[in-house]
Amino acid sequence: MDDVDFDELVASMTLREENEAIKSYQNTVAIACPACDTPFDDLVVCKENPTSLNLSKQLDLCVGTADEKALIFTHKK
Ligand SMILES: [Zn+2]
């Protein structure tokens, strides 16, 4: 896949949650996932390395990196 243009991605999304470890954005404008080309639900940016995610739902995940940060694109089942 092409490099993810992180600034472009987050510019159109809504910041929903931020804590020490992660930042999560809601994909309110149905941007296509860079990995699988279907719109994702949320983007989680990992700020710490390593980071644990506590997922409350069962999700399909796509991953990428931008500026050496891990990006996780979630898709609801
Ligand atoms: Zn995907």
N, CA, C, O and the ligand as a Tripos MOL2 file, in Angstrom:
@<TRIPOS>MOLECULE
protein
  309   307    78     0     0
PROTEIN
NO_CHARGES

@<TRIPOS>ATOM
      1 N           0.8350   -1.2020    0.0000 N.3       1 MET1
      2 CA          0.0000    0.0000    0.0000 C.3       1 MET1
      3 C           0.8720    1.2550    0.0000 C.2       1 MET1
      4 O           2.0400    1.2290    0.3880 O.2       1 MET1
      5 N           0.2710    2.3370   -0.4420 N.am      2 ASP2
      6 CA          0.9920    3.6090   -0.4410 C.3       2 ASP2
      7 C           1.1470    4.1050    0.9870 C.2       2 ASP2
      8 O           0.4110    3.6910    1.8830 O.2       2 ASP2
      9 N           2.0850    4.9730    1.1850 N.am      3 ASP3
     10 CA          2.2200    5.5720    2.5000 C.3       3 ASP3
     11 C           0.9390    6.3180    2.8510 C.2       3 ASP3
     12 O           0.3180    6.9610    2.0040 O.2       3 ASP3
     13 N           0.5700    6.2160    4.0970 N.am      4 VAL4
     14 CA         -0.6320    6.8890    4.5500 C.3       4 VAL4
     15 C          -0.3200    8.3660    4.7440 C.2       4 VAL4
     16 O           0.6580    8.7290    5.3970 O.2       4 VAL4
     17 N          -1.1740    9.2150    4.1620 N.am      5 ASP5
     18 CA         -1.0140   10.6440    4.4220 C.3       5 ASP5
     19 C          -1.8110   10.9830    5.6760 C.2       5 ASP5
     20 O          -3.0060   11.2760    5.6320 O.2       5 ASP5
     21 N          -1.1000   10.9310    6.7880 N.am      6 PHE6
     22 CA         -1.7390   11.0390    8.0900 C.3       6 PHE6
     23 C          -2.4820   12.3670    8.2820 C.2       6 PHE6
     24 O          -3.6170   12.3970    8.7560 O.2       6 PHE6
     25 N          -1.8150   13.4610    7.9040 N.am      7 ASP7
     26 CA         -2.4410   14.7690    8.1110 C.3       7 ASP7
     27 C          -3.7350   14.8920    7.3270 C.2       7 ASP7
     28 O          -4.7250   15.4490    7.8000 O.2       7 ASP7
     29 N          -3.6960   14.3560    6.1160 N.am      8 GLU8
     30 CA         -4.8880   14.4240    5.2770 C.3       8 GLU8
     31 C          -6.0070   13.5700    5.8740 C.2       8 GLU8
     32 O          -7.1750   13.9610    5.8820 O.2       8 GLU8
     33 N          -5.6250   12.4050    6.3690 N.am      9 LEU9
     34 CA         -6.6020   11.5100    6.9770 C.3       9 LEU9
     35 C          -7.3090   12.1520    8.1650 C.2       9 LEU9
     36 O          -8.5380   12.2170    8.2090 O.2       9 LEU9
     37 N          -6.5260   12.6200    9.1150 N.am     10 VAL10
     38 CA         -7.1360   13.1110   10.3520 C.3      10 VAL10
     39 C          -7.8300   14.4570   10.1740 C.2      10 VAL10
     40 O          -8.6820   14.8310   10.9800 O.2      10 VAL10
     41 N          -7.4700   15.1770    9.1300 N.am     11 ALA11
     42 CA         -8.0800   16.4850    8.9110 C.3      11 ALA11
     43 C          -9.5880   16.3830    8.7320 C.2      11 ALA11
     44 O         -10.3230   17.2930    9.1150 O.2      11 ALA11
     45 N         -10.0490   15.2890    8.1560 N.am     12 SER12
     46 CA        -11.4890   15.1690    7.8970 C.3      12 SER12
     47 C         -12.2170   14.3790    8.9760 C.2      12 SER12
     48 O         -13.4310   14.1950    8.9000 O.2      12 SER12
     49 N         -11.4770   13.9100    9.9850 N.am     13 MET13
     50 CA        -12.1300   13.0770   10.9940 C.3      13 MET13
     51 C         -12.3680   13.8200   12.2980 C.2      13 MET13
     52 O         -11.8270   14.9020   12.5250 O.2      13 MET13
     53 N         -13.1890   13.2160   13.1490 N.am     14 THR14
     54 CA        -13.5510   13.8230   14.4230 C.3      14 THR14
     55 C         -12.7640   13.1610   15.5460 C.2      14 THR14
     56 O         -12.8360   11.9450   15.7230 O.2      14 THR14
     57 N         -12.0170   13.9500   16.3020 N.am     15 LEU15
     58 CA        -11.2830   13.3980   17.4400 C.3      15 LEU15
     59 C         -12.2720   13.0050   18.5260 C.2      15 LEU15
     60 O         -13.0910   13.8140   18.9610 O.2      15 LEU15
     61 N         -12.1860   11.7640   18.9550 N.am     16 ARG16
     62 CA        -13.1810   11.2720   19.8890 C.3      16 ARG16
     63 C         -12.5940   11.0200   21.2660 C.2      16 ARG16
     64 O         -13.2540   11.2390   22.2820 O.2      16 ARG16
     65 N         -11.3790   10.5690   21.2950 N.am     17 GLU17
     66 CA        -10.7910   10.2080   22.5770 C.3      17 GLU17
     67 C          -9.2800   10.3890   22.4860 C.2      17 GLU17
     68 O          -8.6580   10.0680   21.4730 O.2      17 GLU17
     69 N          -8.7050   10.9120   23.5670 N.am     18 GLU18
     70 CA         -7.2520   10.9880   23.6040 C.3      18 GLU18
     71 C          -6.8010   10.6760   25.0090 C.2      18 GLU18
     72 O          -7.3320   11.2380   25.9660 O.2      18 GLU18
     73 N          -5.8460    9.8030   25.1520 N.am     19 ASN19
     74 CA         -5.2280    9.5740   26.4470 C.3      19 ASN19
     75 C          -3.7290    9.4240   26.2300 C.2      19 ASN19
     76 O          -3.2240    9.7120   25.1450 O.2      19 ASN19
     77 N          -3.0230    8.9780   27.2510 N.am     20 GLU20
     78 CA         -1.5610    8.9190   27.1340 C.3      20 GLU20
     79 C          -1.0880    7.9710   26.0500 C.2      20 GLU20
     80 O          -0.0460    8.1770   25.4270 O.2      20 GLU20
     81 N          -1.8680    6.9360   25.8410 N.am     21 ALA21
     82 CA         -1.3990    5.8860   24.9440 C.3      21 ALA21
     83 C          -1.9420    5.9920   23.5280 C.2      21 ALA21
     84 O          -1.2480    5.6750   22.5610 O.2      21 ALA21
     85 N          -3.1580    6.4300   23.4150 N.am     22 ILE22
     86 CA         -3.7810    6.4420   22.0890 C.3      22 ILE22
     87 C          -4.5720    7.7120   21.8390 C.2      22 ILE22
     88 O          -4.9000    8.4710   22.7510 O.2      22 ILE22
     89 N          -4.8600    7.9060   20.5690 N.am     23 LYS23
     90 CA         -5.7420    8.9660   20.1300 C.3      23 LYS23
     91 C          -6.7260    8.2900   19.1980 C.2      23 LYS23
     92 O          -6.3100    7.5460   18.3100 O.2      23 LYS23
     93 N          -8.0000    8.5190   19.3680 N.am     24 SER24
     94 CA         -8.9010    7.8480   18.4410 C.3      24 SER24
     95 C          -9.8150    8.8410   17.7540 C.2      24 SER24
     96 O         -10.3440    9.7730   18.3600 O.2      24 SER24
     97 N          -9.9760    8.6040   16.4790 N.am     25 TYR25
     98 CA        -10.7670    9.4840   15.6230 C.3      25 TYR25
     99 C         -11.9180    8.7010   15.0400 C.2      25 TYR25
    100 O         -11.7770    7.5290   14.6890 O.2      25 TYR25
    101 N         -13.0530    9.3530   14.9380 N.am     26 GLN26
    102 CA        -14.2010    8.7180   14.3140 C.3      26 GLN26
    103 C         -14.2700    9.1240   12.8480 C.2      26 GLN26
    104 O         -14.1380   10.2960   12.4960 O.2      26 GLN26
    105 N         -14.4760    8.1370   12.0230 N.am     27 ASN27
    106 CA        -14.5490    8.3730   10.5790 C.3      27 ASN27
    107 C         -15.9820    8.7420   10.2070 C.2      27 ASN27
    108 O         -16.7620    7.8990    9.7650 O.2      27 ASN27
    109 N         -16.3080   10.0140   10.3950 N.am     28 THR28
    110 CA        -17.6850   10.4430   10.1720 C.3      28 THR28
    111 C         -17.9660   10.7100    8.6990 C.2      28 THR28
    112 O         -19.1180   10.9120    8.3130 O.2      28 THR28
    113 N         -16.9320   10.7110    7.8820 N.am     29 VAL29
    114 CA        -17.1370   11.0510    6.4760 C.3      29 VAL29
    115 C         -16.8510    9.8740    5.5520 C.2      29 VAL29
    116 O         -16.6590   10.0520    4.3490 O.2      29 VAL29
    117 N         -16.8260    8.6660    6.1230 N.am     30 ALA30
    118 CA        -16.6890    7.4390    5.3280 C.3      30 ALA30
    119 C         -15.4630    7.4290    4.4140 C.2      30 ALA30
    120 O         -15.5670    7.0990    3.2320 O.2      30 ALA30
    121 N         -14.3230    7.7870    4.9570 N.am     31 ILE31
    122 CA        -13.0690    7.6940    4.2200 C.3      31 ILE31
    123 C         -12.7330    6.2150    4.0280 C.2      31 ILE31
    124 O         -12.9120    5.4070    4.9390 O.2      31 ILE31
    125 N         -12.2510    5.8760    2.8540 N.am     32 ALA32
    126 CA        -11.8880    4.4850    2.5980 C.3      32 ALA32
    127 C         -10.6180    4.1220    3.3510 C.2      32 ALA32
    128 O          -9.6790    4.9150    3.4300 O.2      32 ALA32
    129 N         -10.6000    2.9270    3.8970 N.am     33 CYS33
    130 CA         -9.4180    2.4280    4.5980 C.3      33 CYS33
    131 C          -8.2700    2.2830    3.6010 C.2      33 CYS33
    132 O          -8.4670    1.7240    2.5230 O.2      33 CYS33
    133 N          -7.0810    2.7730    3.9370 N.am     34 PRO34
    134 CA         -5.9470    2.6720    3.0060 C.3      34 PRO34
    135 C          -5.5360    1.2230    2.7570 C.2      34 PRO34
    136 O          -4.9080    0.9210    1.7420 O.2      34 PRO34
    137 N          -5.8800    0.3420    3.6630 N.am     35 ALA35
    138 CA         -5.4550   -1.0440    3.5150 C.3      35 ALA35
    139 C          -6.4360   -1.8710    2.6930 C.2      35 ALA35
    140 O          -6.0230   -2.6390    1.8240 O.2      35 ALA35
    141 N          -7.7120   -1.7230    2.9550 N.am     36 CYS36
    142 CA         -8.6750   -2.6110    2.2910 C.3      36 CYS36
    143 C          -9.7040   -1.8770    1.4470 C.2      36 CYS36
    144 O         -10.5760   -2.5070    0.8480 O.2      36 CYS36
    145 N          -9.6170   -0.5670    1.3920 N.am     37 ASP37
    146 CA        -10.4940    0.2260    0.5190 C.3      37 ASP37
    147 C         -11.9760    0.2400    0.8830 C.2      37 ASP37
    148 O         -12.7980    0.7370    0.1130 O.2      37 ASP37
    149 N         -12.3230   -0.3020    2.0530 N.am     38 THR38
    150 CA        -13.7120   -0.1170    2.4990 C.3      38 THR38
    151 C         -13.6900    0.9060    3.6220 C.2      38 THR38
    152 O         -12.7220    0.9580    4.3810 O.2      38 THR38
    153 N         -14.7230    1.7140    3.7480 N.am     39 PRO39
    154 CA        -14.7130    2.7240    4.8100 C.3      39 PRO39
    155 C         -14.5700    2.0890    6.1880 C.2      39 PRO39
    156 O         -15.2130    1.0840    6.4920 O.2      39 PRO39
    157 N         -13.7300    2.6800    7.0060 N.am     40 PHE40
    158 CA        -13.5200    2.1610    8.3590 C.3      40 PHE40
    159 C         -14.3510    2.9730    9.3390 C.2      40 PHE40
    160 O         -14.8890    4.0210    8.9810 O.2      40 PHE40
    161 N         -14.4580    2.4960   10.5720 N.am     41 ASP41
    162 CA        -15.2670    3.1960   11.5670 C.3      41 ASP41
    163 C         -14.4450    4.1830   12.3770 C.2      41 ASP41
    164 O         -14.8290    5.3400   12.5490 O.2      41 ASP41
    165 N         -13.3160    3.7110   12.8680 N.am     42 ASP42
    166 CA        -12.4730    4.5590   13.7000 C.3      42 ASP42
    167 C         -11.0160    4.3640   13.3360 C.2      42 ASP42
    168 O         -10.6070    3.3080   12.8550 O.2      42 ASP42
    169 N         -10.2500    5.4060   13.5770 N.am     43 LEU43
    170 CA         -8.8010    5.3100   13.4450 C.3      43 LEU43
    171 C          -8.2010    5.4840   14.8210 C.2      43 LEU43
    172 O          -8.4900    6.4610   15.5130 O.2      43 LEU43
    173 N          -7.3700    4.5440   15.2180 N.am     44 VAL44
    174 CA         -6.6810    4.6460   16.4910 C.3      44 VAL44
    175 C          -5.1990    4.8870   16.2030 C.2      44 VAL44
    176 O          -4.5640    4.1140   15.4850 O.2      44 VAL44
    177 N          -4.6660    5.9480   16.7600 N.am     45 VAL45
    178 CA         -3.2550    6.2610   16.6010 C.3      45 VAL45
    179 C          -2.5420    5.8930   17.8920 C.2      45 VAL45
    180 O          -2.9030    6.3820   18.9620 O.2      45 VAL45
    181 N          -1.5410    5.0410   17.8010 N.am     46 CYS46
    182 CA         -0.8060    4.6330   18.9900 C.3      46 CYS46
    183 C           0.3070    5.6310   19.2500 C.2      46 CYS46
    184 O           1.1670    5.8510   18.3970 O.2      46 CYS46
    185 N           0.2870    6.2270   20.4190 N.am     47 LYS47
    186 CA          1.3090    7.2300   20.7410 C.3      47 LYS47
    187 C           2.4670    6.6360   21.5120 C.2      47 LYS47
    188 O           3.5760    7.1710   21.5120 O.2      47 LYS47
    189 N           2.1930    5.5160   22.1740 N.am     48 GLU48
    190 CA          3.2680    4.8580   22.9060 C.3      48 GLU48
    191 C           3.6560    3.5940   22.1910 C.2      48 GLU48
    192 O           2.8450    2.9920   21.4880 O.2      48 GLU48
    193 N           4.8850    3.1930   22.3660 N.am     49 ASN49
    194 CA          5.3610    1.9710   21.7410 C.3      49 ASN49
    195 C           6.0200    1.1120   22.8150 C.2      49 ASN49
    196 O           7.0470    1.5300   23.3520 O.2      49 ASN49
    197 N           5.5120   -0.0230   23.1510 N.am     50 PRO50
    198 CA          4.2630   -0.6210   22.6370 C.3      50 PRO50
    199 C           3.0270   -0.1030   23.3570 C.2      50 PRO50
    200 O           3.1230    0.5210   24.4130 O.2      50 PRO50
    201 N           1.8850   -0.3660   22.7820 N.am     51 THR51
    202 CA          0.6060    0.0580   23.3260 C.3      51 THR51
    203 C          -0.3580   -1.1170   23.3400 C.2      51 THR51
    204 O          -0.3740   -1.9260   22.4130 O.2      51 THR51
    205 N          -1.1570   -1.2070   24.3870 N.am     52 SER52
    206 CA         -2.2080   -2.2120   24.4260 C.3      52 SER52
    207 C          -3.5370   -1.5560   24.1030 C.2      52 SER52
    208 O          -3.8070   -0.4310   24.5230 O.2      52 SER52
    209 N          -4.3390   -2.2470   23.3760 N.am     53 LEU53
    210 CA         -5.6850   -1.7640   23.0940 C.3      53 LEU53
    211 C          -6.6700   -2.6380   23.8560 C.2      53 LEU53
    212 O          -6.5860   -3.8660   23.8290 O.2      53 LEU53
    213 N          -7.5790   -1.9990   24.5170 N.am     54 ASN54
    214 CA         -8.6200   -2.7610   25.1940 C.3      54 ASN54
    215 C          -9.8940   -2.6210   24.3880 C.2      54 ASN54
    216 O         -10.6510   -1.6630   24.5470 O.2      54 ASN54
    217 N         -10.1100   -3.5660   23.5480 N.am     55 LEU55
    218 CA        -11.2580   -3.4780   22.6580 C.3      55 LEU55
    219 C         -12.4910   -4.0190   23.3490 C.2      55 LEU55
    220 O         -12.4730   -5.1020   23.9340 O.2      55 LEU55
    221 N         -13.5530   -3.2520   23.2740 N.am     56 SER56
    222 CA        -14.7910   -3.6880   23.9020 C.3      56 SER56
    223 C         -15.6680   -4.4480   22.9230 C.2      56 SER56
    224 O         -16.6180   -5.1240   23.3190 O.2      56 SER56
    225 N         -15.3450   -4.3350   21.6540 N.am     57 LYS57
    226 CA        -16.1560   -5.0110   20.6460 C.3      57 LYS57
    227 C         -15.2770   -5.9100   19.8140 C.2      57 LYS57
    228 O         -14.0500   -5.8090   19.8280 O.2      57 LYS57
    229 N         -15.9310   -6.7870   19.0910 N.am     58 GLN58
    230 CA        -15.1730   -7.5920   18.1470 C.3      58 GLN58
    231 C         -15.0580   -6.8110   16.8460 C.2      58 GLN58
    232 O         -16.0570   -6.4310   16.2360 O.2      58 GLN58
    233 N         -13.8270   -6.5850   16.4420 N.am     59 LEU59
    234 CA        -13.5960   -5.7250   15.2900 C.3      59 LEU59
    235 C         -12.6210   -6.3710   14.3190 C.2      59 LEU59
    236 O         -11.7440   -7.1430   14.7050 O.2      59 LEU59
    237 N         -12.7970   -6.0370   13.0670 N.am     60 ASP60
    238 CA        -11.7520   -6.3500   12.0960 C.3      60 ASP60
    239 C         -10.8010   -5.1660   12.0950 C.2      60 ASP60
    240 O         -11.2340   -4.0140   12.1290 O.2      60 ASP60
    241 N          -9.5280   -5.4450   12.0580 N.am     61 LEU61
    242 CA         -8.5460   -4.3750   12.1340 C.3      61 LEU61
    243 C          -7.6610   -4.3620   10.9010 C.2      61 LEU61
    244 O          -7.2780   -5.4160   10.3930 O.2      61 LEU61
    245 N          -7.3400   -3.1810   10.4270 N.am     62 CYS62
    246 CA         -6.3000   -3.0040    9.4210 C.3      62 CYS62
    247 C          -5.2490   -2.1120   10.0580 C.2      62 CYS62
    248 O          -5.5800   -1.2310   10.8520 O.2      62 CYS62
    249 N          -4.0070   -2.3280    9.7230 N.am     63 VAL63
    250 CA         -2.9740   -1.5270   10.3570 C.3      63 VAL63
    251 C          -2.0660   -0.8670    9.3320 C.2      63 VAL63
    252 O          -1.9030   -1.3540    8.2130 O.2      63 VAL63
    253 N          -1.4860    0.2400    9.7340 N.am     64 GLY64
    254 CA         -0.5380    0.9360    8.8840 C.3      64 GLY64
    255 C           0.3580    1.7650    9.7760 C.2      64 GLY64
    256 O           0.2030    1.7680   10.9970 O.2      64 GLY64
    257 N           1.2970    2.4710    9.1640 N.am     65 THR65
    258 CA          2.1130    3.3860    9.9490 C.3      65 THR65
    259 C           2.2220    4.7140    9.2230 C.2      65 THR65
    260 O           2.1530    4.7790    7.9950 O.2      65 THR65
    261 N           2.3920    5.7580    9.9940 N.am     66 ALA66
    262 CA          2.6300    7.0860    9.4430 C.3      66 ALA66
    263 C           3.4700    7.8220   10.4600 C.2      66 ALA66
    264 O           3.1770    7.7910   11.6560 O.2      66 ALA66
    265 N           4.5070    8.4790    9.9960 N.am     67 ASP67
    266 CA          5.4130    9.1990   10.8940 C.3      67 ASP67
    267 C           5.8470    8.3220   12.0650 C.2      67 ASP67
    268 O           5.9540    8.7960   13.1960 O.2      67 ASP67
    269 N           6.0940    7.0560   11.7940 N.am     68 GLU68
    270 CA          6.5360    6.0900   12.8000 C.3      68 GLU68
    271 C           5.5300    5.8360   13.9010 C.2      68 GLU68
    272 O           5.8810    5.2940   14.9500 O.2      68 GLU68
    273 N           4.2900    6.2170   13.6800 N.am     69 LYS69
    274 CA          3.2330    5.8670   14.6140 C.3      69 LYS69
    275 C           2.4100    4.7490   13.9930 C.2      69 LYS69
    276 O           2.2160    4.6900   12.7790 O.2      69 LYS69
    277 N           1.9340    3.8640   14.8620 N.am     70 ALA70
    278 CA          1.0720    2.8020   14.3530 C.3      70 ALA70
    279 C          -0.3530    3.3310   14.2390 C.2      70 ALA70
    280 O          -0.8600    4.0050   15.1360 O.2      70 ALA70
    281 N          -0.9730    3.0150   13.1340 N.am     71 LEU71
    282 CA         -2.3580    3.4090   12.9010 C.3      71 LEU71
    283 C          -3.1980    2.1530   12.8120 C.2      71 LEU71
    284 O          -2.8250    1.1950   12.1350 O.2      71 LEU71
    285 N          -4.3180    2.1540   13.4850 N.am     72 ILE72
    286 CA         -5.2110    0.9950   13.4430 C.3      72 ILE72
    287 C          -6.5680    1.4570   12.9490 C.2      72 ILE72
    288 O          -7.2000    2.3460   13.5200 O.2      72 ILE72
    289 N          -6.9860    0.8320   11.8810 N.am     73 PHE73
    290 CA         -8.2880    1.1530   11.2980 C.3      73 PHE73
    291 C          -9.2640    0.0690   11.7070 C.2      73 PHE73
    292 O          -9.0220   -1.1110   11.4540 O.2      73 PHE73
    293 N         -10.3510    0.4480   12.3300 N.am     74 THR74
    294 CA        -11.2720   -0.5780   12.8150 C.3      74 THR74
    295 C         -12.4840   -0.6730   11.8990 C.2      74 THR74
    296 O         -12.9920    0.3220   11.3820 O.2      74 THR74
    297 N         -12.9180   -1.9010   11.7250 N.am     75 HIS75
    298 CA        -14.1410   -2.1800   10.9630 C.3      75 HIS75
    299 C         -15.0460   -3.0090   11.8550 C.2      75 HIS75
    300 O         -14.6490   -4.0660   12.3470 O.2      75 HIS75
    301 N         -16.2510   -2.5320   12.0600 N.am     76 LYS76
    302 CA        -17.2090   -3.3240   12.8320 C.3      76 LYS76
    303 C         -17.6380   -4.5380   12.0280 C.2      76 LYS76
    304 O         -17.7680   -4.4820   10.8060 O.2      76 LYS76
    305 N         -17.8540   -5.6250   12.7310 N.am     77 LYS77
    306 CA        -18.3110   -6.8220   12.0240 C.3      77 LYS77
    307 C         -19.7950   -6.7250   11.7320 C.2      77 LYS77
    308 O         -20.3690   -7.6390   11.1410 O.2      77 LYS77
    309 ZN         -9.4810   -1.8810    6.3600 Zn       78 ZN78
@<TRIPOS>BOND
     1     1     2 1
     2     2     3 1
     3     3     4 2
     4     3     5 am
     5     5     6 1
     6     6     7 1
     7     7     8 2
     8     7     9 am
     9     9    10 1
    10    10    11 1
    11    11    12 2
    12    11    13 am
    13    13    14 1
    14    14    15 1
    15    15    16 2
    16    15    17 am
    17    17    18 1
    18    18    19 1
    19    19    20 2
    20    19    21 am
    21    21    22 1
    22    22    23 1
    23    23    24 2
    24    23    25 am
    25    25    26 1
    26    26    27 1
    27    27    28 2
    28    27    29 am
    29    29    30 1
    30    30    31 1
    31    31    32 2
    32    31    33 am
    33    33    34 1
    34    34    35 1
    35    35    36 2
    36    35    37 am
    37    37    38 1
    38    38    39 1
    39    39    40 2
    40    39    41 am
    41    41    42 1
    42    42    43 1
    43    43    44 2
    44    43    45 am
    45    45    46 1
    46    46    47 1
    47    47    48 2
    48    47    49 am
    49    49    50 1
    50    50    51 1
    51    51    52 2
    52    51    53 am
    53    53    54 1
    54    54    55 1
    55    55    56 2
    56    55    57 am
    57    57    58 1
    58    58    59 1
    59    59    60 2
    60    59    61 am
    61    61    62 1
    62    62    63 1
    63    63    64 2
    64    63    65 am
    65    65    66 1
    66    66    67 1
    67    67    68 2
    68    67    69 am
    69    69    70 1
    70    70    71 1
    71    71    72 2
    72    71    73 am
    73    73    74 1
    74    74    75 1
    75    75    76 2
    76    75    77 am
    77    77    78 1
    78    78    79 1
    79    79    80 2
    80    79    81 am
    81    81    82 1
    82    82    83 1
    83    83    84 2
    84    83    85 am
    85    85    86 1
    86    86    87 1
    87    87    88 2
    88    87    89 am
    89    89    90 1
    90    90    91 1
    91    91    92 2
    92    91    93 am
    93    93    94 1
    94    94    95 1
    95    95    96 2
    96    95    97 am
    97    97    98 1
    98    98    99 1
    99    99   100 2
   100    99   101 am
   101   101   102 1
   102   102   103 1
   103   103   104 2
   104   103   105 am
   105   105   106 1
   106   106   107 1
   107   107   108 2
   108   107   109 am
   109   109   110 1
   110   110   111 1
   111   111   112 2
   112   111   113 am
   113   113   114 1
   114   114   115 1
   115   115   116 2
   116   115   117 am
   117   117   118 1
   118   118   119 1
   119   119   120 2
   120   119   121 am
   121   121   122 1
   122   122   123 1
   123   123   124 2
   124   123   125 am
   125   125   126 1
   126   126   127 1
   127   127   128 2
   128   127   129 am
   129   129   130 1
   130   130   131 1
   131   131   132 2
   132   131   133 am
   133   133   134 1
   134   134   135 1
   135   135   136 2
   136   135   137 am
   137   137   138 1
   138   138   139 1
   139   139   140 2
   140   139   141 am
   141   141   142 1
   142   142   143 1
   143   143   144 2
   144   143   145 am
   145   145   146 1
   146   146   147 1
   147   147   148 2
   148   147   149 am
   149   149   150 1
   150   150   151 1
   151   151   152 2
   152   151   153 am
   153   153   154 1
   154   154   155 1
   155   155   156 2
   156   155   157 am
   157   157   158 1
   158   158   159 1
   159   159   160 2
   160   159   161 am
   161   161   162 1
   162   162   163 1
   163   163   164 2
   164   163   165 am
   165   165   166 1
   166   166   167 1
   167   167   168 2
   168   167   169 am
   169   169   170 1
   170   170   171 1
   171   171   172 2
   172   171   173 am
   173   173   174 1
   174   174   175 1
   175   175   176 2
   176   175   177 am
   177   177   178 1
   178   178   179 1
   179   179   180 2
   180   179   181 am
   181   181   182 1
   182   182   183 1
   183   183   184 2
   184   183   185 am
   185   185   186 1
   186   186   187 1
   187   187   188 2
   188   187   189 am
   189   189   190 1
   190   190   191 1
   191   191   192 2
   192   191   193 am
   193   193   194 1
   194   194   195 1
   195   195   196 2
   196   195   197 am
   197   197   198 1
   198   198   199 1
   199   199   200 2
   200   199   201 am
   201   201   202 1
   202   202   203 1
   203   203   204 2
   204   203   205 am
   205   205   206 1
   206   206   207 1
   207   207   208 2
   208   207   209 am
   209   209   210 1
   210   210   211 1
   211   211   212 2
   212   211   213 am
   213   213   214 1
   214   214   215 1
   215   215   216 2
   216   215   217 am
   217   217   218 1
   218   218   219 1
   219   219   220 2
   220   219   221 am
   221   221   222 1
   222   222   223 1
   223   223   224 2
   224   223   225 am
   225   225   226 1
   226   226   227 1
   227   227   228 2
   228   227   229 am
   229   229   230 1
   230   230   231 1
   231   231   232 2
   232   231   233 am
   233   233   234 1
   234   234   235 1
   235   235   236 2
   236   235   237 am
   237   237   238 1
   238   238   239 1
   239   239   240 2
   240   239   241 am
   241   241   242 1
   242   242   243 1
   243   243   244 2
   244   243   245 am
   245   245   246 1
   246   246   247 1
   247   247   248 2
   248   247   249 am
   249   249   250 1
   250   250   251 1
   251   251   252 2
   252   251   253 am
   253   253   254 1
   254   254   255 1
   255   255   256 2
   256   255   257 am
   257   257   258 1
   258   258   259 1
   259   259   260 2
   260   259   261 am
   261   261   262 1
   262   262   263 1
   263   263   264 2
   264   263   265 am
   265   265   266 1
   266   266   267 1
   267   267   268 2
   268   267   269 am
   269   269   270 1
   270   270   271 1
   271   271   272 2
   272   271   273 am
   273   273   274 1
   274   274   275 1
   275   275   276 2
   276   275   277 am
   277   277   278 1
   278   278   279 1
   279   279   280 2
   280   279   281 am
   281   281   282 1
   282   282   283 1
   283   283   284 2
   284   283   285 am
   285   285   286 1
   286   286   287 1
   287   287   288 2
   288   287   289 am
   289   289   290 1
   290   290   291 1
   291   291   292 2
   292   291   293 am
   293   293   294 1
   294   294   295 1
   295   295   296 2
   296   295   297 am
   297   297   298 1
   298   298   299 1
   299   299   300 2
   300   299   301 am
   301   301   302 1
   302   302   303 1
   303   303   304 2
   304   303   305 am
   305   305   306 1
   306   306   307 1
   307   307   308 2
@<TRIPOS>SUBSTRUCTURE
     1 MET1         2 RESIDUE 1 A MET
     2 ASP2         6 RESIDUE 1 A ASP
     3 ASP3        10 RESIDUE 1 A ASP
     4 VAL4        14 RESIDUE 1 A VAL
     5 ASP5        18 RESIDUE 1 A ASP
     6 PHE6        22 RESIDUE 1 A PHE
     7 ASP7        26 RESIDUE 1 A ASP
     8 GLU8        30 RESIDUE 1 A GLU
     9 LEU9        34 RESIDUE 1 A LEU
    10 VAL10       38 RESIDUE 1 A VAL
    11 ALA11       42 RESIDUE 1 A ALA
    12 SER12       46 RESIDUE 1 A SER
    13 MET13       50 RESIDUE 1 A MET
    14 THR14       54 RESIDUE 1 A THR
    15 LEU15       58 RESIDUE 1 A LEU
    16 ARG16       62 RESIDUE 1 A ARG
    17 GLU17       66 RESIDUE 1 A GLU
    18 GLU18       70 RESIDUE 1 A GLU
    19 ASN19       74 RESIDUE 1 A ASN
    20 GLU20       78 RESIDUE 1 A GLU
    21 ALA21       82 RESIDUE 1 A ALA
    22 ILE22       86 RESIDUE 1 A ILE
    23 LYS23       90 RESIDUE 1 A LYS
    24 SER24       94 RESIDUE 1 A SER
    25 TYR25       98 RESIDUE 1 A TYR
    26 GLN26      102 RESIDUE 1 A GLN
    27 ASN27      106 RESIDUE 1 A ASN
    28 THR28      110 RESIDUE 1 A THR
    29 VAL29      114 RESIDUE 1 A VAL
    30 ALA30      118 RESIDUE 1 A ALA
    31 ILE31      122 RESIDUE 1 A ILE
    32 ALA32      126 RESIDUE 1 A ALA
    33 CYS33      130 RESIDUE 1 A CYS
    34 PRO34      134 RESIDUE 1 A PRO
    35 ALA35      138 RESIDUE 1 A ALA
    36 CYS36      142 RESIDUE 1 A CYS
    37 ASP37      146 RESIDUE 1 A ASP
    38 THR38      150 RESIDUE 1 A THR
    39 PRO39      154 RESIDUE 1 A PRO
    40 PHE40      158 RESIDUE 1 A PHE
    41 ASP41      162 RESIDUE 1 A ASP
    42 ASP42      166 RESIDUE 1 A ASP
    43 LEU43      170 RESIDUE 1 A LEU
    44 VAL44      174 RESIDUE 1 A VAL
    45 VAL45      178 RESIDUE 1 A VAL
    46 CYS46      182 RESIDUE 1 A CYS
    47 LYS47      186 RESIDUE 1 A LYS
    48 GLU48      190 RESIDUE 1 A GLU
    49 ASN49      194 RESIDUE 1 A ASN
    50 PRO50      198 RESIDUE 1 A PRO
    51 THR51      202 RESIDUE 1 A THR
    52 SER52      206 RESIDUE 1 A SER
    53 LEU53      210 RESIDUE 1 A LEU
    54 ASN54      214 RESIDUE 1 A ASN
    55 LEU55      218 RESIDUE 1 A LEU
    56 SER56      222 RESIDUE 1 A SER
    57 LYS57      226 RESIDUE 1 A LYS
    58 GLN58      230 RESIDUE 1 A GLN
    59 LEU59      234 RESIDUE 1 A LEU
    60 ASP60      238 RESIDUE 1 A ASP
    61 LEU61      242 RESIDUE 1 A LEU
    62 CYS62      246 RESIDUE 1 A CYS
    63 VAL63      250 RESIDUE 1 A VAL
    64 GLY64      254 RESIDUE 1 A GLY
    65 THR65      258 RESIDUE 1 A THR
    66 ALA66      262 RESIDUE 1 A ALA
    67 ASP67      266 RESIDUE 1 A ASP
    68 GLU68      270 RESIDUE 1 A GLU
    69 LYS69      274 RESIDUE 1 A LYS
    70 ALA70      278 RESIDUE 1 A ALA
    71 LEU71      282 RESIDUE 1 A LEU
    72 ILE72      286 RESIDUE 1 A ILE
    73 PHE73      290 RESIDUE 1 A PHE
    74 THR74      294 RESIDUE 1 A THR
    75 HIS75      298 RESIDUE 1 A HIS
    76 LYS76      302 RESIDUE 1 A LYS
    77 LYS77      306 RESIDUE 1 A LYS
    78 ZN78       309 GROUP 0 **** ****
